């Protein structure tokens, strides 16, 4: 199997300044991502791979130059792909186009701002994608709220369920998941088609719900560090990613 791993991060962040190069528990945030890839590849030595960093940030590129975990290829972020409203799928597609000297079986994108993933999470993603005909497989967590049961929206002078139903318990409602934006695995042909993810056949893999937060504000970053410290103390599979960085 031949996998293209993509790690994408542009310069600047409005919510958390310098988010993509900040230290996370004393270690640069993006190193957690390449460490998880390294652990996955060590456990699966027959995998052929290429790791691409797509960025317009000199600081982020310098961080990757100085790491000793895995070699990588830089794909400079094109100006037309550097705006706030650009779809990340277009950036991942550009990585594929720029590195198509190899024939990839899948493209796996790992988000820099999701440091709390394990090598087993990557394995689950790759195995699910390779064993099915899904166009895209992405990571989710079990939703804590359900639009059929305990989520409401404002209407004319009142509030009602987001999706009208007669369910009287959460267990009766359809199972709902949150997309946590941590990991995606794409078929090359589907990615090149430029279609929206949900125009294709989608599959999921589930991750621990406390392991992923949206890093939009400074407080989010601090809260994730608190959660990470707990996970590192109590779950060896999470701590392995952090310790792997320290060894290098």
Secondary structure, DSSP 8 states (H G I E B T S, - for coil): -EEEEEEE--S--SSSTTGGG-EETTEEHHHHHHHHHHHHHHH-TT-EEEEEEEES-HHHHHHHHH--S---EEEE--GGG-STT--HHHHHHHHHHHTTTS--SEEEEE-TT-----HHHHHHHHHHHHTS--SEEEEEEE-SS-TTTT-EEEETTEEEESS-----SGGGS---EEEEEEEEEE-HHHHHHT--GGGS-EEEEE--GGG-----SHHHHHHHHHHHHHHHHH-HHHHHHHHHHHH-
